[in-house]
C-alpha cells in the first residue's frame, strides 16, 4: 500500500464580473452573471463598477456584452463623480466611448427614422 498522498488541486475560483472586466473575458462575464453577480456593484476606494473597470482597461468586448445586460448602468458614478464613459474618453478608447454613449442614449434607429420630423413648438 502506498503512503503517498494524492495531490489536492486548487478549487476553480468562481467567475467574477470584476475579474472579467480587467481581462476582457466575455465568457467569464456571462458565467458571473449566470451566478447572480450584478454589473451595478461598486468596489474599492474609487467606487468603480465593472463598467468603470472595463473602461479603464480598454476591455472593448466586455463592454459590448455588458451593456446588453439589465444590471448594467452606464450612468453610474464612481466616488469622484465620473462615469465609465468619462474614464474611457480620458484614456482615448473611442470605440468604448461610442458603445457607452449608445447604451446611455438608447434609441431604436429604425423607429427614429420612420417617425419623421418633430412637431414644431407653438
Secondary structure, 3 states (H helix, E strand, C coil): CCCCCCCCCCCCCCCCHHHHHHHCCHHHHHHHHHCCCCCCCCECCCCECHHHHHHHHCCHHHHHHHCCCCCCCCCCCCCCCCCHHHHHHHHCCHHHHHHHHHHHCCCCHHHHHHCCCCCCCC
